[in-house]
Amino acid sequence: MSDIGIMGGTFDPIHNGHLLLGRQACEEYHLDQIWYMPSGHPPHKTDHHIASAQDRCAMVRLAIRDISDFVCSEFEIQRPGITYSSETLTLLSQMYPGHHFYFIIGEDSYFELEHWHHPWEVMKLATLLVARREYAKTHGTMEERRDYLRKKYQADIRFLHCGELDVASSGLRRLIAEGKDIRSLIPPAVAEYINERNLYQ
């Protein structure tokens, strides 16, 4: 039996914050692998043009190529139509009954979770690892939310104690479009790929 962390997202583009989160999950909860899983057609990303699945997967592979415990999964990319986390976890549980899945989400998704497609399935099929900051002002609110979800859904919710995660893909796309240097925020190979492919210009 393996403990697998699922890191979903558009990764448009993947950045150092995503990698930091994966490392923290591995170290804090002794996970065997982190599966970085670019989404195919996410239901909540309708406000901007998304880079192609091919480009996003290529950037993920470049970002994690030297980290043995990190894997790029095309599981959602290969599925047709809108991809919901509840359906992804259902299929993964059927395909890999020997694995225990840990679903890694950020603080924003944590508070929006009940608005997701079949959120009870997400909480039934995976342990939730929620990224939180040591200096967050909402410490009590995070705890209260955890207790509420535990009581209502019998959810297994644990916190990730990460350092700085103040990097957003939307902000990176804006900086790239403005011609700013973002090499300190993303892996060098990803920066080179973006430049070569003229992405986000």
C-alpha positions in Angstrom: 0.0 0.0 0.0 1.3 3.4 -1.0 0.4 6.9 0.3 0.0 9.1 -2.7 -0.5 12.9 -2.6 -2.6 14.3 -5.4 -1.7 17.8 -6.5 -4.3 19.0 -9.0 -4.4 22.3 -10.8 -4.2 23.9 -14.2 -0.4 24.6 -13.6 -0.6 27.5 -16.0 2.3 27.7 -15.3 3.6 25.5 -12.6 5.8 27.5 -10.1 8.0 27.1 -7.1 5.1 27.3 -4.7 3.6 24.1 -6.2 6.9 22.3 -5.7 7.3 23.6 -2.1 3.8 22.3 -1.3 4.6 18.9 -2.7 7.9 18.7 -0.7 6.1 19.8 2.5 3.4 17.1 2.0 6.0 14.4 1.5 8.1 15.4 4.5 5.3 16.2 7.0 3.1 13.2 6.2 5.7 10.7 4.9 4.0 10.3 1.5 5.5 7.9 -1.0 4.8 10.0 -4.1 3.2 13.2 -5.2 1.2 13.0 -8.4 1.1 16.4 -10.1 -2.1 16.2 -12.2 -2.8 19.0 -14.7 -6.5 19.4 -15.2 -8.1 18.9 -18.5 -11.2 21.2 -18.6 -11.5 22.6 -15.1 -15.0 23.9 -14.3 -13.8 27.1 -12.5 -11.2 28.4 -15.0 -13.3 30.4 -17.4 -11.8 33.9 -16.9 -8.8 33.5 -19.2 -7.4 31.4 -22.0 -5.6 28.4 -20.7 -2.4 27.1 -22.2 -2.7 23.8 -24.1 -2.6 20.5 -22.1 0.5 19.6 -24.0 2.3 22.8 -22.9 1.1 22.5 -19.3 2.2 18.9 -19.0 5.5 19.6 -20.5 6.1 22.4 -18.0 5.2 20.1 -15.1 7.6 17.4 -16.3 10.4 19.9 -16.6 9.7 21.3 -13.2 9.8 17.8 -11.4 12.3 15.9 -13.6 15.0 15.9 -10.9 12.7 15.0 -8.0 12.3 11.2 -7.8 9.2 11.2 -5.6 7.2 13.6 -7.9 5.3 12.2 -10.9 3.4 14.0 -13.7 0.1 12.3 -14.3 -2.0 12.8 -17.4 -5.0 11.2 -15.8 -7.3 14.2 -16.0 -5.8 15.5 -19.3 -6.8 12.3 -21.0 -10.4 12.4 -19.8 -13.0 14.1 -22.1 -15.2 17.0 -20.9 -15.1 18.8 -17.6 -13.0 17.1 -15.0 -14.3 17.1 -11.4 -12.1 16.2 -8.5 -14.8 13.9 -7.1 -14.9 11.9 -10.3 -11.1 11.7 -10.5 -10.8 10.4 -7.0 -13.6 7.8 -7.6 -11.8 6.5 -10.7 -8.4 6.5 -9.0 -9.8 4.6 -6.0 -11.2 2.0 -8.3 -7.9 1.7 -10.3 -5.6 1.7 -7.3 -7.4 0.0 -4.4 -4.1 -0.5 -2.6 -3.3 3.2 -2.5 -4.4 5.7 0.1 -4.8 9.2 -1.5 -4.1 12.5 0.1 -5.7 15.4 -1.7 -3.7 18.6 -1.4 -5.5 21.9 -1.6 -4.9 25.5 -0.7 -6.6 27.6 1.9 -8.9 29.2 -0.6 -10.2 25.9 -2.0 -10.6 24.6 1.6 -13.2 27.3 2.4 -14.9 26.8 -1.0 -15.0 23.0 -0.8 -18.7 22.6 -0.1 -19.4 24.4 -3.4 -17.5 21.8 -5.4 -19.1 19.0 -7.4 -20.0 16.2 -4.9 -17.7 17.4 -2.1 -18.7 14.6 0.1 -17.1 12.2 -2.4 -13.8 14.1 -2.2 -13.8 13.9 1.6 -14.8 10.2 1.6 -12.1 9.1 -0.8 -9.1 11.1 0.3 -7.4 12.6 3.3 -7.4 16.4 2.8 -4.0 18.1 3.2 -4.7 21.9 3.5 -1.9 24.4 3.0 -1.8 26.9 5.7 0.7 29.5 6.7 2.3 29.5 10.1 1.6 33.3 10.4 -2.0 33.1 9.1 -4.4 35.3 11.0 -7.3 32.9 10.4 -5.8 30.2 12.7 -9.0 29.8 14.7 -11.2 29.9 11.6 -9.2 27.1 10.0 -9.6 25.0 13.1 -13.3 25.7 13.2 -13.8 24.8 9.6 -11.9 21.5 10.1 -14.1 20.6 13.0 -17.3 21.5 11.1 -16.3 19.3 8.1 -15.2 16.5 10.3 -18.6 16.5 12.0 -20.7 16.8 8.9 -18.8 14.6 6.5 -16.5 12.5 8.7 -13.7 14.2 6.8 -10.0 13.4 7.6 -8.5 16.9 7.4 -4.9 17.8 8.2 -2.9 20.9 7.8 0.4 21.5 5.9 2.7 24.0 7.7 4.3 25.7 4.7 6.5 28.7 4.4 6.0 31.4 1.8 3.4 30.4 -0.8 2.6 33.9 -2.1 3.0 32.9 -5.7 0.0 32.7 -8.1 0.0 31.5 -11.7 -2.3 34.5 -12.6 0.3 36.9 -11.3 3.1 35.1 -13.2 1.1 35.3 -16.4 0.7 39.0 -15.9 4.4 39.5 -15.2 5.4 37.5 -18.3 3.1 39.5 -20.4 4.7 42.7 -19.1 8.2 41.3 -19.9 9.2 41.0 -16.3 11.9 38.6 -15.0 10.1 35.7 -13.2 13.1 33.3 -13.1 13.2 33.4 -9.3 9.6 32.2 -9.1 9.6 29.2 -11.4 12.1 26.4 -12.2 14.7 27.5 -14.7 13.7 24.8 -17.2 10.1 26.1 -17.1 11.2 29.7 -17.7 13.2 28.6 -20.7 10.2 26.6 -22.1 7.9 29.6 -21.7 10.4 31.8 -23.5 10.9 29.3 -26.3 7.2 28.7 -26.8 6.3 32.4 -26.4 3.7 31.5 -23.9 1.6 34.2 -22.1 2.9 37.0 -24.3 
